[in-house]
Amino acid sequence: MTRARTGRRRLFLLLYAVTAAWPTAVNPLQKSHRQPEFGLEPITEWAMQVGGPQADASLRVAVDGDGGTCVAGAFETQAELRLSDGVTRPAADGKPLGSADKPGLFVLRFGPTGRMLWRYQATGELAPAALAIGPSGRIYVAGGFGRRADFGATSLNGGVTATATAGTDPFVLCLDKDGLPLWARGYGSDAENDKAETGLDLALDGDENLYLTGVCGGRFGTAARRRPGEQPLATDGVDAFVASLTSEGAERWSTVFGGRGPDHGQAVRVASDGTVLVAGTFSDQVAFDGTGDRLAPVRSAGGRDAFLASLSPAGRVTRVLNWGGRFDESVRPGCLRVDRDGRLYVAGEFVSGCDFDPGPETATHYSQGQSDGYLLVLSERGRYERCQIFGGPGADYVSALDLDPDRGLVLGGSFTGRVDFDPGPNQHYLLAPGGRGAGDAFLVRLTLDGEYLWALRLGDPTGDYRLNTATGVAFAPHGRVLATGSFSGLLELDPEREGAVLSGAGGRDGWTVRLREQVVEAPEAGPGLPERVSRQGSNQVVKAQADGRKD
């Protein structure tokens, strides 16, 4: 295999790691239902599809100040862009997206009505993972790239020199509001590093400073991990980083932390007081302050645990919270939000038993299958408030999260089999047919207090064995919700609307949908909807007093 093909495979494996689920085995089921409750029902307004003969994906979605939509994703070869408002049709300009012989990334911008305004694409071994829109209207995309990437007005070499390594480096791309590239920068550690370094999430503050988190090989910019005592190097050389950049991409400060095992920065947000919040995963033991002198090192409970670190506006780590169990827990890229009161919302997946209380008490939940998705809510002080579980007999996870202070929460991900999406006392099931390795995308709406509003399955109406997932969600004005992800085969966007089905063009395609929340009367139980019944221990929760604070 040539170096180019090896690099391309590495980047798409990295892209797959952001979107894919673990394999599972589930008995096929026959039907799914959208289940409106509390007076809201999602109605599909329009959809967009990106697809070609190879692997393509829509990964992130964001809303601009005018109520328009931006979508970022990746293509492996030339792909067709199609729009749908009930009847799928080619995009207005009729031009294909991508290159016949090069992979790359794309950014698409749509107006408030769903009309496409412009498209941008860059070529190279690129894996976009984060998308943000600043107060100025600038659009920022972050991710990882290998060897060389061509962004149009500027190019990047993977590493310090043009002859650098087979590894990948983090990048940030900046576009103006009309889709023209302003700058692009790579942030590799050194020319000798062959690790898969990448940016995984991006946030902005009110002054349009950027905050980037991800994975590096022990160094990011001017920051290097300081290892206390005799602590050895990470076995795979992968550490978490968080960095603050100016709106032109220059480094303001950066921090790296890690231990013996792999450590990842997965999500970043900035609170109203300027506190920088970083969530991710760690293994074994990590001194988040670099020395262990000011903050005690944090030790995992088993395999891979989750963490939430608070940093001052100058990049000094002030607090670290962690939760975990004997097996692996994770925070999915971008799945961190903070509300007006400073309350923290974190989402991801876990396996077996996990204590989600980072304080002296315990709040242990048990997954029902191979893995379950979760939504953890903590107070501004980091105290446990609640944890809501979404899972069934297979592999389920939450991979997308957004918050609107006036409307509540929207989550997205993938599920298999029969899953109850109501975290309250009632049961509201969605059914995903398929077998081993299959899964359907889901969206679920909650209030900020965790009350169920509605859930929607997006999957193959034939029940074929597919892997579909939602990787990005966003609130839009006037009661709209946006979601994006990837699918194969067929994707039914609305089981009650004729023609609202996308047909895959090849291996995997990207999808984006805009939903309008319509006020309806709560339905009564009947043949089309299962009865609302009391939950009977489907999520086992244990609350107990512990002696002292956990590691």
Secondary structure by P-SEA (a helix, b strand, c coil): ccaaaaaaaaaaaaaaaaccccbbbbcccccccccccccbbbbbccbbbbbccccccccbbbbccccbbbbbbccccbbbbbbbcccccccccccccccccccbbbbbbbcccccccbbbbbbccccccccccccccbbbbbbbbcccccccccccccccccccccbbbbbbbbbccccccccccccccccccccbbbbcccccccccbbbbbbbcccccccbbbbbccccccccccbbbbbbbbcccccccccccccccccccccbbbbcccbbbbbbbccccccccccccccccbbbbccccccbbbbbcccccccccccccccbbbbbcccccccccccbbbbbbccccccccccccccbbbbbccccccbbbbbcccccccbbbbbccccbbbbcbbbbbccbbbbbbbccccccccccccbbbbbbbbbcccbbbbbbbbbccccccccccccccccccbbbbbbccccccccbbbbbbbcccccccccccccccbbbbccccbbbbbbbbbbbbccccccccccccccccccbbbbbbbbccccc
